[in-house]
Amino acid sequence: MPRLGVIVASVREGRNGGPVADWFTAFATAHGAFAVELLDLKAWDLSLLSEPNHPRLATYTQEKTKRWSAAVAACDAFAIVTPEYNFGAPPALINALDHLYVEWHYKPAGFVSYGGISGGLRSVQHTKSMLTTLKIVPIVEAVTIPFIARAVDGGLFQADEKHTKSAQVMLDELARWTKALHALREPQS
Ligand SMILES: Cc1cc2nc3c(=O)[nH]c(=O)nc-3n(C[C@H](O)[C@H](O)[C@H](O)COP(=O)(O)O)c2cc1C
């Protein structure tokens, strides 16, 4: 079964990203197309790009980078649970992406974004250009959650039908892309 890494991009104290990620992780597990792996950037606590060599070389010097490399390499697809900060992507997400290179290649990614009226869409657009540089294929189907503060109650994300329908469509499509891109990751002769 392909492995889906759910990247939780907010590392903020009191984040709404936790409840959204909890809901999406449970939904993706029940969906059944993927073995789901939580990649919570708050728990990973990666330092700010402190490796001396370009990530393209994969010559990492620090244990945590080596573990991050192995965790990302083990995934076949990603779902990025992300807020929007000042119309852009959260710095922890940019840093986590910048840490590695080949580990991301030829894998699809879908977004679960949230924010105010924008539902985090400007953060998604900002991140997409970085993803394509890393040869990640961002898919168009997404879960978009406007007015996040109204949707989290008692530490729980209150998913409605729009959210569950869009999560279903996004995961179905992610599974198709995962199968298609697998061939590109086979060793070239
Ligand atoms: C530094 C900062 C910048 C923000 N900028 C935006 C923004 O540009 N657009 C938006 O819709 N919400 C913005 N917000 C509000 C967030 O959408 C809201 O706080 C959300 O809960 C942040 O995700 P988190 O709780 O998982 O960190 C911002 C919040 C913070 C803390």
The ligand as a Tripos MOL2 file, in Angstrom:
@<TRIPOS>MOLECULE
LIG
   31    33     1     0     0
SMALL
NO_CHARGES

@<TRIPOS>ATOM
      1 C1          1.5930   35.5140   11.8030 C.3       1 LIG1
      2 C2          0.1920   35.2920   11.3130 C.ar      1 LIG1
      3 C3         -0.1690   35.7480   10.0630 C.ar      1 LIG1
      4 C4         -1.4440   35.5110    9.5650 C.ar      1 LIG1
      5 N1         -1.7530   35.8900    8.2910 N.ar      1 LIG1
      6 C5         -2.9310   35.4890    7.7400 C.ar      1 LIG1
      7 C6         -3.1780   35.7130    6.3490 C.ar      1 LIG1
      8 O1         -2.4030   36.2710    5.6120 O.2       1 LIG1
      9 N2         -4.3570   35.2610    5.8530 N.ar      1 LIG1
     10 C7         -5.2690   34.5880    6.6230 C.ar      1 LIG1
     11 O2         -6.3150   34.1800    6.1000 O.2       1 LIG1
     12 N3         -5.0640   34.3900    7.9380 N.ar      1 LIG1
     13 C8         -3.9150   34.8070    8.5030 C.ar      1 LIG1
     14 N4         -3.6570   34.5730    9.8350 N.ar      1 LIG1
     15 C9         -4.6990   33.9610   10.6560 C.3       1 LIG1
     16 C10        -4.6060   32.4570   10.5420 C.3       1 LIG1
     17 O3         -5.3580   32.0130    9.4240 O.3       1 LIG1
     18 C11        -5.1210   31.7540   11.7890 C.3       1 LIG1
     19 O4         -4.4890   32.3070   12.9410 O.3       1 LIG1
     20 C12        -4.8310   30.2630   11.7460 C.3       1 LIG1
     21 O5         -5.3750   29.6470   12.8740 O.3       1 LIG1
     22 C13        -3.3210   30.0150   11.6770 C.3       1 LIG1
     23 O6         -3.0390   28.6430   11.6570 O.3       1 LIG1
     24 P1         -2.4330   27.9190   12.9540 P.3       1 LIG1
     25 O7         -3.3940   28.2300   14.0870 O.co2     1 LIG1
     26 O8         -2.4420   26.4480   12.6100 O.co2     1 LIG1
     27 O9         -1.0650   28.4440   13.1650 O.co2     1 LIG1
     28 C14        -2.3940   34.8200   10.3610 C.ar      1 LIG1
     29 C15        -2.0250   34.3760   11.6350 C.ar      1 LIG1
     30 C16        -0.7550   34.5730   12.1100 C.ar      1 LIG1
     31 C17        -0.3610   34.0530   13.4580 C.3       1 LIG1
@<TRIPOS>BOND
     1     1     2 1
     2     2     3 ar
     3     2    30 ar
     4     3     4 ar
     5     4     5 ar
     6     4    28 ar
     7     5     6 ar
     8     6     7 ar
     9     6    13 1
    10     7     8 2
    11     7     9 ar
    12     9    10 ar
    13    10    11 2
    14    10    12 ar
    15    12    13 ar
    16    13    14 ar
    17    14    15 1
    18    14    28 ar
    19    15    16 1
    20    16    17 1
    21    16    18 1
    22    18    19 1
    23    18    20 1
    24    20    21 1
    25    20    22 1
    26    22    23 1
    27    23    24 1
    28    24    25 2
    29    24    26 1
    30    24    27 1
    31    28    29 ar
    32    29    30 ar
    33    30    31 1
@<TRIPOS>SUBSTRUCTURE
     1 LIG1         1 GROUP 0 **** ****
